[in-house]
Amino acid sequence: MNETIEQLLVRNLREVFGERDPVRRRAAIASLYAPEAVFADYRRSHRGWDGVDEAAAGVQAATPGFVFAMVGEAQVAEGAGRLRWAYGPPEDPRRVTGTDFALVREGRIIALYVFLDPPA
């Protein structure tokens, strides 16, 4: 399936970083990411499907009960896109906000960079 960059970004937010079931998360990673993909956030870089899974599992383990929500629509430029998001528990759904920047080749994410917004 050749998905649009917008679809890849939204699915990544929901099915990879928002997914707490490890089997479903791994299936989504294999579908959305190139095998050699890079995921980088403020802490470190991860490589390949195992690295993306490790990063997503770490986020989920550290934040029980938190949920991701899109903030606006994805924006796309040639081969790249960005998606703003919010993350938090039901009583504080915007506890953390940030932006995912993705580079896409042949319908798969080859690099995803996460930037957190400074605290308000």
C-alpha positions as CSV (number, residue, x, y, z in Angstrom):
1,M,0.0,0.0,0.0
2,N,1.4,3.4,-1.0
3,E,0.1,5.7,1.7
4,T,0.3,9.5,1.6
5,I,2.7,11.3,4.0
6,E,-0.3,12.6,5.9
7,Q,-1.6,9.0,6.4
8,L,1.9,7.8,7.5
9,L,2.2,10.6,10.1
10,V,-1.3,10.0,11.5
11,R,-0.9,6.2,11.6
12,N,2.5,6.6,13.3
13,L,1.0,8.7,16.0
14,R,-1.9,6.4,16.6
15,E,-0.7,2.9,15.8
16,V,3.0,3.2,16.8
17,F,3.4,5.7,19.6
18,G,-0.2,5.5,20.8
19,E,-0.4,1.7,20.7
20,R,0.1,-0.1,24.0
21,D,-0.2,-3.6,22.5
22,P,3.3,-4.7,21.5
23,V,2.1,-7.1,18.7
24,R,-0.1,-4.5,17.0
25,R,2.6,-1.9,17.5
26,R,5.3,-4.1,15.8
27,A,3.0,-4.8,12.9
28,A,2.4,-1.1,12.4
29,I,6.1,-0.3,12.5
30,A,6.8,-2.9,9.8
31,S,4.1,-1.4,7.7
32,L,5.0,2.3,8.1
33,Y,8.8,2.4,8.5
34,A,11.6,1.3,6.2
35,P,13.7,-1.4,7.8
36,E,16.7,0.9,8.2
37,A,14.7,3.9,9.5
38,V,16.0,6.3,12.0
39,F,14.0,7.7,14.9
40,A,15.4,10.6,16.9
41,D,14.2,12.6,19.8
42,Y,15.8,14.8,22.4
43,R,17.3,11.9,24.3
44,R,18.8,9.7,21.6
45,S,18.6,8.1,18.2
46,H,17.2,4.7,17.4
47,R,17.7,2.6,14.3
48,G,15.6,0.1,12.5
49,W,12.3,-1.5,13.5
50,D,13.6,-2.7,16.8
51,G,14.8,0.8,17.6
52,V,11.5,2.4,16.8
53,D,9.7,-0.2,18.9
54,E,12.1,0.4,21.8
55,A,11.4,4.1,21.6
56,A,7.6,3.7,21.5
57,A,7.5,1.1,24.2
58,G,9.6,3.4,26.4
59,V,7.2,6.3,25.9
60,Q,4.3,4.0,26.8
61,A,5.9,2.5,29.9
62,A,6.8,6.0,31.2
63,T,3.4,7.5,30.8
64,P,0.6,5.1,31.7
65,G,-2.9,6.5,30.9
66,F,-1.5,9.2,28.6
67,V,-3.1,9.5,25.1
68,F,-1.9,11.2,21.9
69,A,-4.1,13.7,20.0
70,M,-3.4,15.5,16.8
71,V,-3.1,19.3,16.9
72,G,-4.3,20.5,13.5
73,E,-3.6,18.7,10.3
74,A,-0.4,17.2,8.9
75,Q,1.6,19.5,6.6
76,V,3.6,18.1,3.7
77,A,6.4,19.2,1.5
78,E,8.2,17.2,-1.2
79,G,9.1,13.9,0.5
80,A,8.6,15.2,4.1
81,G,5.9,16.1,6.5
82,R,5.2,17.3,10.0
83,L,2.4,16.7,12.5
84,R,1.8,18.6,15.7
85,W,0.5,16.6,18.6
86,A,-0.5,16.8,22.3
87,Y,0.0,14.0,24.9
88,G,-1.2,13.6,28.4
89,P,-3.7,12.0,30.8
90,P,-7.4,12.7,30.5
91,E,-7.3,15.5,33.1
92,D,-4.4,17.2,31.4
93,P,-4.4,16.2,27.7
94,R,-1.9,18.8,26.6
95,R,0.7,18.0,29.3
96,V,3.3,17.5,26.6
97,T,3.2,19.0,23.1
98,G,5.5,18.6,20.1
99,T,6.0,18.0,16.5
100,D,7.0,15.0,14.4
101,F,9.0,15.6,11.3
102,A,9.2,12.7,8.9
103,L,11.2,12.0,5.8
104,V,9.5,9.5,3.4
105,R,10.8,7.5,0.6
106,E,8.9,5.0,-1.5
107,G,5.9,5.2,0.8
108,R,7.7,4.5,4.0
109,I,9.1,6.6,6.8
110,I,12.9,6.6,6.5
111,A,13.5,9.1,9.4
112,L,11.3,10.6,12.1
113,Y,12.5,13.4,14.2
114,V,10.5,14.5,17.4
115,F,10.7,18.0,18.8
116,L,9.1,18.8,22.1
117,D,7.7,22.2,22.7
118,P,9.1,24.1,25.7
119,P,6.9,24.0,28.8
120,A,4.4,26.8,29.0
